[in-house]
Amino acid sequence: MKSPGPVLNERLREQRCLTQRRLAFLNLGCNPILLYYSGQGPIKMNTSEEHKLQNKGVRPTAMRILVLQYLTQLGHTSSLFDLENHFDHADKSTLYRTLKTFEEKGIVHKIDDGSGIIKYGLCSESCQCILADQHFHFHCEKCGETYCMSGMQIPNLELPSKFILKQSNLVLKGICANCN
């Protein structure tokens, strides 16, 4: 049997990918409107989240796109528990692996705010996850939310001889603007 050709193969691959994404969005109870193009059939989904994932070397699955959209719109950090509550129909291990992949690829950074629950905050576009990129975090004692203070860099400290700093964690505690 003759091969349908490279153009048709690419179109079939894109449609198969769209069908998988549409089903994933529907299974999660999300509106798959982004996946449709009225009149001409489905088109390839090109969201800013998809581009960000691709630029970081992460395959943009439906769940990864949804988690990145959620974290972007949230405005503060999120825990795995928060994600599990928000995506209540999603597999918990998928959410955990998504956060771990995001952390490994520099999309999110892990925060220990002293609450006993690890939180995750979005990295800035220019973040290389090196010491110079580390910043303060603010933990609200009233609502329990933790915010990245990206504009407040952790100062460079002189350590004693033979001490090597690999990570620092400075958390400011008080009452956030929403609770004040």
C-alpha positions as CSV (number, residue, x, y, z in Angstrom):
1,M,0.0,0.0,0.0
2,K,1.3,3.4,-0.9
3,S,2.1,5.9,1.8
4,P,-0.3,8.9,1.9
5,G,2.6,11.3,1.8
6,P,4.3,13.6,4.4
7,V,1.7,16.4,4.3
8,L,-1.2,14.0,4.9
9,N,0.8,12.1,7.5
10,E,1.4,15.3,9.4
11,R,-2.3,16.3,9.2
12,L,-3.4,12.8,10.5
13,R,-0.9,13.1,13.4
14,E,-2.2,16.5,14.3
15,Q,-5.8,15.3,14.3
16,R,-4.9,12.3,16.4
17,C,-3.2,14.6,18.9
18,L,-6.2,16.9,19.0
19,T,-8.6,14.1,19.6
20,Q,-6.5,12.9,22.5
21,R,-6.3,16.4,24.0
22,R,-10.1,17.0,23.4
23,L,-10.9,13.7,25.3
24,A,-8.5,14.6,28.1
25,F,-10.1,18.1,28.5
26,L,-13.6,16.5,28.4
27,N,-12.7,13.9,31.0
28,L,-11.5,16.6,33.3
29,G,-14.8,18.5,32.9
30,C,-13.1,21.4,31.0
31,N,-14.4,23.3,28.1
32,P,-12.5,22.1,25.0
33,I,-13.6,25.2,23.0
34,L,-9.9,26.0,22.4
35,L,-9.6,22.9,20.3
36,Y,-12.2,23.7,17.7
37,Y,-12.2,26.0,14.7
38,S,-15.8,26.8,13.4
39,G,-16.4,25.8,9.9
40,Q,-13.0,24.3,8.9
41,G,-12.7,21.5,11.5
42,P,-10.1,21.2,14.2
43,I,-6.9,23.2,14.2
44,K,-3.7,22.8,16.1
45,M,-3.9,24.3,19.6
46,N,-1.2,27.0,20.0
47,T,-1.6,28.6,23.5
48,S,1.1,30.5,25.3
49,E,1.2,27.7,27.8
50,E,1.9,25.2,25.0
51,H,4.8,27.4,23.7
52,K,6.2,27.8,27.2
53,L,6.2,24.0,27.8
54,Q,7.8,23.4,24.4
55,N,10.5,26.1,25.0
56,K,11.4,24.3,28.3
57,G,11.6,20.9,26.6
58,V,8.3,19.6,28.1
59,R,5.8,17.7,25.9
60,P,2.5,19.8,26.1
61,T,-0.1,17.2,27.2
62,A,-3.6,18.3,28.0
63,M,-3.0,17.9,31.8
64,R,0.3,19.9,31.7
65,I,-1.4,22.7,29.7
66,L,-4.3,22.8,32.2
67,V,-1.9,22.8,35.3
68,L,0.2,25.6,33.8
69,Q,-2.9,27.7,33.0
70,Y,-4.2,27.2,36.5
71,L,-0.8,28.2,38.1
72,T,-0.6,31.2,35.8
73,Q,-4.1,32.5,36.6
74,L,-3.8,31.7,40.3
75,G,-1.5,34.7,41.2
76,H,0.1,32.9,44.2
77,T,1.7,29.6,44.9
78,S,-0.1,26.3,45.0
79,S,0.4,22.9,46.7
80,L,-0.2,19.5,45.3
81,F,-3.3,19.3,47.6
82,D,-4.6,22.5,46.0
83,L,-4.1,21.0,42.5
84,E,-5.8,17.8,43.5
85,N,-8.8,19.7,44.8
86,H,-9.0,21.9,41.7
87,F,-8.6,19.0,39.3
88,D,-10.7,16.5,41.3
89,H,-11.2,14.2,38.3
90,A,-7.5,14.0,37.5
91,D,-5.2,11.2,38.6
92,K,-3.2,12.3,41.6
93,S,0.0,10.6,40.4
94,T,-0.3,12.5,37.1
95,L,-0.6,15.8,39.0
96,Y,2.4,14.9,41.1
97,R,4.5,13.9,38.1
98,T,3.5,17.1,36.3
99,L,4.7,19.2,39.2
100,K,8.0,17.2,39.4
101,T,8.5,17.6,35.6
102,F,7.8,21.4,35.9
103,E,10.3,21.6,38.8
104,E,13.0,19.7,36.9
105,K,12.6,21.8,33.8
106,G,12.5,25.2,35.6
107,I,8.9,26.0,35.1
108,V,8.1,26.1,38.9
109,H,10.2,26.3,42.0
110,K,9.5,24.5,45.3
111,I,8.9,26.6,48.4
112,D,9.0,25.5,52.0
113,D,7.1,28.3,53.8
114,G,7.2,26.7,57.2
115,S,3.5,25.6,57.0
116,G,4.5,21.9,56.6
117,I,3.1,21.8,53.1
118,I,5.4,22.2,50.1
119,K,4.2,24.9,47.7
120,Y,5.1,25.6,44.1
121,G,5.5,29.0,42.4
122,L,5.9,29.8,38.8
123,C,9.4,30.7,37.7
124,S,9.9,33.9,35.6
125,E,10.7,33.6,31.9
126,S,14.3,34.5,32.5
127,C,14.7,32.2,35.5
128,Q,17.6,29.7,35.3
129,C,17.0,28.3,38.8
130,I,20.4,29.4,40.0
131,L,21.2,31.3,43.3
132,A,20.9,34.7,41.6
133,D,17.3,33.9,40.6
134,Q,16.2,33.2,44.2
135,H,13.8,35.6,45.8
136,F,11.8,36.2,49.0
137,H,8.4,34.6,49.6
138,F,5.6,36.0,51.7
139,H,3.4,33.7,53.8
140,C,0.1,35.1,55.0
141,E,-0.6,33.9,58.5
142,K,-4.4,34.6,58.1
143,C,-5.3,32.9,54.8
144,G,-2.3,30.6,54.5
145,E,-1.4,31.7,50.9
146,T,2.3,32.1,49.9
147,Y,3.3,34.7,47.4
148,C,6.5,35.0,45.4
149,M,8.2,38.3,45.9
150,S,10.1,38.1,42.6
151,G,11.2,41.7,42.8
152,M,13.0,41.1,46.1
153,Q,16.2,39.2,45.4
154,I,17.9,37.4,48.3
155,P,21.2,39.3,48.9
156,N,24.5,37.7,48.3
157,L,26.0,36.6,51.6
158,E,29.7,36.0,52.5
159,L,30.0,32.5,53.9
160,P,32.9,31.3,55.9
161,S,35.7,29.5,54.1
162,K,34.8,26.0,52.7
163,F,31.1,26.6,53.0
164,I,29.1,26.2,49.8
165,L,25.7,27.7,49.4
166,K,23.4,25.6,47.2
167,Q,20.0,27.0,48.1
168,S,18.4,29.6,50.4
169,N,14.9,29.9,51.6
170,L,13.8,33.2,53.1
171,V,10.1,33.5,54.0
172,L,8.5,36.7,55.2
173,K,5.4,36.2,57.4
174,G,2.6,38.5,58.1
175,I,-0.8,39.4,56.6
176,C,-1.3,39.7,52.8
177,A,-3.0,42.6,51.0
178,N,-6.2,40.5,50.5
179,C,-6.6,39.8,54.2
180,N,-5.5,43.3,55.5
